[in-house]
């Protein structure tokens, strides 16, 4: 009899922990995620729309450009 009660309690506990109990969520600051740009991430040129790697692009006035010509067009 005690074995049946322990078995039922165990099944209820497993169901609770797997399906009902919510997992803690990690809240992150969204702006800090945006600042974590790596060298191989792709960014869009502000002038022509071509995607280039961050390491190969030109950063001017907080905008990314694919070439010097696009920087000159933007000015």
Secondary structure as GFF3:
##gff-version 3
##sequence-region A 1 75
A	DSSP	alpha_helix	2	15	.	.	.	ID=ss1
A	DSSP	pi_helix	16	20	.	.	.	ID=ss2
A	DSSP	alpha_helix	30	34	.	.	.	ID=ss3
A	DSSP	beta_strand	42	44	.	.	.	ID=ss4
A	DSSP	beta_strand	51	53	.	.	.	ID=ss5
A	DSSP	beta_strand	58	60	.	.	.	ID=ss6
A	DSSP	beta_strand	63	65	.	.	.	ID=ss7
A	DSSP	alpha_helix	68	74	.	.	.	ID=ss8
###
